[in-house]
């Protein structure tokens, strides 16, 4: 079992940079897959491994302190794993399937270095827009996107940017993914009543300057966050929406009064993570407008975006990138300033109208921000379409 995680084996979750490991019983075999850079990769295994699947699953449940005799109900647990310098907090989830229990492991490296804004992929213009708001004494900054889009990583990059001895930072997270030196980090535990809302309410009595709330999941958390921002605190949090203006309508749909949303929210950032081209094997090819136009059309763009672009890079594949052509990921960001559209927000306009007005005010949509990454040779148009086309 140790070889699944330790760095001494060819196929290891840590060495491959996996975020998840899935044990999936099939009719005649046990399939194990890693999620690397957002893509599932099947691991080559011996044919007779199916004989040991019950023992493997039982061993995982024992390590996670789960009830090994209970196979009919889902269970959740955690494993603390240490291998040299790597300290993993492994979140374990089991569900019953028709063949046996399926086990999923979420790998959280407790000593993983927190990213800064350069490393997450923000360009100079985007960083300038964010840093301006980070200097505000109060307000709410929201990061939105689907699960696995790097929202928590971005918030931690913001904390890194403002962290100093004269600022008191309190974070409320589930789970705590990065250690922030000097910050007071709280892990929620719903089973004993320590929820986001409850922890946030107590945090306000701790004299914080900056509060990071892992996620706004309900009306109570949303209202307390807004109240905190309006009473002199800078609040960071996340929401699950497809685009940045959608965060405004989501808060209103939760039941927050529009005038409070318009007054409190200073910045909304929607983001996606696209796979970064492998620097060792990517090759430069000349632009072929006939081939690119259908792809641009799928992203809501036209031929004008090809102006001045004579070549692009494409994926090839080598041993270092597991023959995928990609290694690592880079962020694509849509930055929305709600304050200029205060009256529209108070008037409860639709998300479509809010988005159109935001673009008129200078907001760069995700697709156009992603195209800049393609033109810069960081990723490919196919990878951009894979992540964005369903949301445009």
N, C-alpha and C positions, 0 to 999 in steps of 0.2 A: 504493500500500500504506500509505503514511503516513496517508492520510485515514481509514483504518479506526481509527486510534488517536488521532490528534491532535484537539485541541478546536476546530479551526477549521471543522469540517464539521457539518452538521445531524445526521447519523447517525454518531456515533462511539462506540466502546466506552467510552472514558474519560468522555466527557460524559454518557453514559447510565448510568454506574455499573455497567457489565457486569463480571461475574467470569469469564466464559468467552466465547469466540467459536468457532463451529463452521462449517467449510467442508465442505459435504456434497454431493458430486457425485450428481446424479440422471440419469435416462436422457437428458433433453433440456435440462437446465439445471443450474446450480450454485446451490445454496441456501446462504445465509449467515444464521446466527442468533446472536443475543446471548442470554446468560442474565442477566436483570436481576431482582433481588429473588427469585431462585429460579425464575423463570418464563422459558421460552424465547420469544423474540420474533423473528419473521422480518423481515429487513431488505428494503425495496423495492429492487430491482435492475433494471438494463436487461435487455431480453429477449435481447440478443446476448452477454451475459456468458459463456454456455457456451462460446463460441469461444475464450475466453482462460483457461479453467479450468486447463489444463495449465501455462500460463505462470504463473498465480497460485500454484498449488501448488508449482511448482519454485522460484519466488521465495521463498516461505515456507521451503522446505527449505534454500535457500542461506543465508538469514538465520539459520537455526537451526544451520547447519554440519552438515547431514545429507547423506547420500549420495543425490544426486538420481537416480542410475542404478538404485538399489535400490527397486523398486516392489512387490516381492512380500512383504516382511517389515515388521512394525511397527518404527517408529523413535521415539526420544525425543531432544529437544534443548532448547535455550533461546535466547531472544533478549533482549538488553539494549537497551531502547528509551528514548530521551529526547525529550521534547517540552516545551520550556519548563521549568516547574517539575515536570512529571510525569516520574518515572523508573520505568519498568515493567520488571519481571523476568518475561518471558513464557515459560512452560513449554509446549513444543510436543510434540504426540503425533500420529503418523500411523498409520493402519491401512489395509490394502488392502481395497477393496470391489469389487463386481461391475462398477462403472463406472469408478472411478478411486480414488485415495487420498483418504480422508477425513482432514482435519486439524483438530485441536482445540487451542485456545490457552487456557491458564489465565493470567489477568492478575493479577499481584501488584504493587501500587503500593508501591515501596520507601520512599516518603516519606509514606505514608498515616499519619495521626495515630492512635495507639492509643486505643482506647475506654476510658472509665472505667465503673464499675458503674452509674452513672446512665444513661449513654448506651446501654448494652446492654439496658436495660429492667428492671433489678432495682428493686423497690420498697423502701421503708425497712425493712420487716420482713425481707425476704430479704437485704438488705445487712448488717443487724445479725447475722443468723445466720452469714453468711460471714465477716465481719470478726472475729467471736469466734474462729473457727478459724484465721484468718490470723495471729493473735497467738500461736498455739502455737509452741513452739520446734522441734517435730518432728511427723512424721505424714505421711499421704498425703491429698491432695485430688484427687478424680477428677471430670472432666467427661465425660459420656457423651452419645451421640446419633448419628444417621446422618451420613454425609458431607455437608458443606455446612450443618450446623446451627449453626455459629459457635463451636465448642468452643475453637479456638485464640484467637479474639478474646476469649472470656471469661477464659481463662488469662492473657492479656496484660493484661486489666483488673485481675486480681488482683495481677500483678506491679507494675502502676502504683500500686496501693494501698499496697504495702509497700516499694516501692523507696526506699532512703535510703543515704547515704554509709557508714553503719556496717553494712550488710548486703552480703555477697558473693553475687551471683546468677549462676548459670550455666544457660543454656538449651541444649537439644539438640533441633534442629528439622529438619523436612524438609517444606516449605521454611521459611526464616525469613520470616515475613509482616510483622512489625513490628519496628522498631528500638527497643530498650529502653535509654535512656541509662544508662550506668554498668554494664550487664550484660555478661557474657561470653557471646556467642552463637555456638554451634557448628552448622554445617550438615553433616548426615550425607552421606556419599558411599559407598554400598554397594559401588560398583564397585572401590573401593580398600580395602575392608574396614572403613571407618569407619561402623559400624552404630550403632543406638541403644544396644545393650548394650555394645559396645566403647567408645563415647564416654562412656557413663555410668560404666563401670568406671574409666576414666582420670580422669573429673571428680571422683570421690571422693578422689583424691589431690591435688586442687587446693584443699582447705580451703573448700568452699562452705558457705554457710548455707542457701540456697534453691536447689533444682534443679528446672528444668522439663523434662520429657521429653515430646516432641511426641506420642508415642503408645506405649502398651504393646501390642506386637504379638506377643510370644512369651513363653514361660516364663522364659527367661534375663533378659530386660528386667524382667519382673515381679518376679523374685526379687531382682535387684540393687536395684530401686526400694524394695522392702520392707525389705531389709537397710539401705539408706541411711536410711530413715525411722526405723528402730529404733535407729540409732546416732547420732541427734541431728540429722538434716536434715529440713527441710520440703520435701516433694516434690509437684510438680504434674504431672498427666498426663491423658491422655484414653483412652477406650475406646469401641468401637462396640457399644452396647447400646440397647435401646428405652426402658428406664426405669432409674431410679437403683438400686433393689435388684438389678437384673440385673447390675450391675458386680461385685457380690460373688460371685454364682454363676459369672460368666465367669472371674474369677480362680481360683476353685476348680477349674473345668473345665480351665483351663490346666495345673493341676498344683500350684498353690501350696497349702500346708497351710492349712486353715480357721482354725486358731488364730493363724497369722501374719497372715492377712487381717483377722481380728477385732481383732488388737492394733495393726495399722499404719494401717488406713484410718480417718480421722477424719471425712471428709465426702465425699458423692457428690452431684453435681448432674447431673440429666438435663435437656436443653434442646432446644427447637425454635425456629426463627425463623418467625414469621408476618408476613405483609405488613401494614404500617402504613397506616391510612386516610389518604388525601390530605387535608391540612388545608384545602386551598383549595376542595374541592368536596364533601366528605362532608356529608350532611344528616341531621338528627335526625328519627326517626320514632317514633310511640308503639308500645309493646310489644303484640304480638298473641300471647297465650299459645297459641292454637290452631296458629299457624304455627311457634312456637318449640319446642313440646313434642317433636315428632319429632326436631328437631336436638339438643335436650338429651338425649333418650333415646339417640341415637347416640353421645353422649359419656359415657354412664353416669351421667347426672344426672337429677333430677326437677324438678317444678314449684316445689319449695321455693326453688330458686335464683333464681326470678323475684321473690321477696319484696323489696319496696322498690325494684325496678327498673321505672320507668314509661316510659322511653324509651331507645332505642339509636341508634347511628349506622349508616348504611349507605353503601356505595360508590356513587358516581355516575359520575365521569369528566370530565376536562378536559385541556387541552393540556399542562399541567405534569406530569400523571401518565400521559401517553400514552393517555388515555381508559380506563385500567384501574380507576381509583378508588382506587389504592394508590400510595404512594411511600415507599420505604424499608422496613425491617423492624424488628421489636421481638422481644426474647427472651421465651420462656415457660419457667419453671424449676420443677423438682421437686427439693426439697432433702431429702436423707436423711442422718440421723445413725446410723451403724451401731452405735456403742458400747452403747446401751441393749439391743441385740439380740445381744450377744456370745455368749450361750449357744446361741441358735438358729443362728447362723452356724457355730459350732464343731460343732453337731449336724448340719450339712449339710442343713437343711430346704430345701424347694423354693422357687423364686423366687416363686410365687404366695403361699405361706404367709408368706414374708418380707415381701412387699408388704402383705399384709393386716395383719400386726403393726405394720409401719411406719406405716400409716394410723391404726391405733389409737393409736400413740404421737404422732400429730400431723402426720405428713407430708401435705402437700397435693399430690395427684396432678397430673399435667400438665394434664388436662382442666379441673380446678377452678381451677388457676392461670391457665389461658388464659381462662376465663370472667371472671375479674377484669379482664383486659385488654379483653374485649368490653364489660363493664359500664362501664369507664372511658372508652369511646369510642376506644380505640386501634386496634381491629381489628373484624372481623365474625365472627359465628358460623359463616358459610360458610367463611371462611378458616381458622378453628380446626378445623372438621371435615376440611377438605382435608389438614391437617397431622397430625391426631391420630387420627381415627376408625379407621384401619387398625391402630393400635398399642394401642387400648384393649381 
